Amino acid sequence: MEKIFWTDPYQTELIATVTSVNGNVLTLDKTIFYAFAGGQESDRGVIHGFKVLKAEKKYDKEIYYTLEDGHDLKPGDEVIIEIDWSRRYRLMRLHFAAEIILELVYQYFNRPEKLGAHIAEDKARLDFAWEGSISRIFPLLEHKANELIAADIPVKSEFCDVDDERRYWEIDGFGTVSCGGTHIRRTGEIGPITLKRNNIGKGKERIEIYLSQ
């Protein structure tokens, strides 16, 4: 399966060919429809006019799409994939905001253990093993992140291993990070961000990341 959401994450519609069908679950020869991975939620949209209920990337690197009832698709059929662009773009912006915050935490605070991450349409979050209130470092994080965003720097996103589908992003002068999500082209697309603290248990702290618009 050719994953065009990596090579062109701004593409919102695509004609693809069905390669397998098992009930309401199908696979395609190529796709723009991102499946949940690395904490980033799946896209929403339709295939052949039918709502995609689930998108799963499995061990064989294939993405399996579960459609709502009523389709009569079979292998070899051409279909149009359409994604919810407004949702995708917010996910891209929040995802990269989280990537910047994570890299700043690593750079300035001795790489604390990351316990988890999640990128949704309304906010992103990063969880750390951390003693005390993590909000004490927010002034530095917000200043450095918003400075990087305001500079509107190009973001390079490429494969480091095509066969294993390993990718990375790079910002000159800031960092190079392994990541398989969908990435914006320039940091300025994120817009100003704000941070909020959430204590999630003893020795655990959460940073919530919000877009200004």
Secondary structure, 3 states (H helix, E strand, C coil): CEEHHHHCCCCCEEEEEEEEEECCEEEECEECCCCCECCECCCCEEECCEEEEEEEECCCCCEEEEECCCCCCCCCCEEEEEECHHHHHHHHHHHHHHHHHHHHHHHHCCCCCEEEEEECCCCEEEEEECCCCHHHHHHHHHHHHHHHHHCCCECEEEEEECCCCEEEEEECCCEEEECCCCCCCEHHHCCCEEEEEEEEECCEEEEEEEECC
